[in-house]
């Protein structure tokens, strides 16, 4: 869900069950190969759109916040449903400043891509830093 806050900013909230990799300093043991954690998550993000006027001047759509943005995300993961690692705790948090784009394809398909560094911490106070993290979302607009 995404709500307008001011003329060029929104706050979005996402929750569900998703795939993530592992945070190195929060992983006690990992199996060889592709590492995964499938867990419930809550993702809260404040976005500031900076190119909406330029898109309109070029004849491009800005409906449903189709534009480029800077943002700050807070992501928390809960206990894993399926994983091939052993995490230090069942709950962890991440904070990420990022740059991204989101677009609306057709009338209902929503695409989002964003990149940025990420700091993470668990409930025991163990923390670390990832220099480059990416998020890709593909969604269908219900309303």
ABEGO torsion letter per residue (X at the ends): XBBBABAABBBBBBBEBBBBBBBAAABABBBBEBBBBBBBBBBBBBBBBAAAAAAAAAGBBABGGBBBBBBBBBBBBBBBABBABBBABABBBBBBBBBBBBBBBEAABBBBBBBEBBBBBBAAGBBBBBABBBBBBBBBBAX
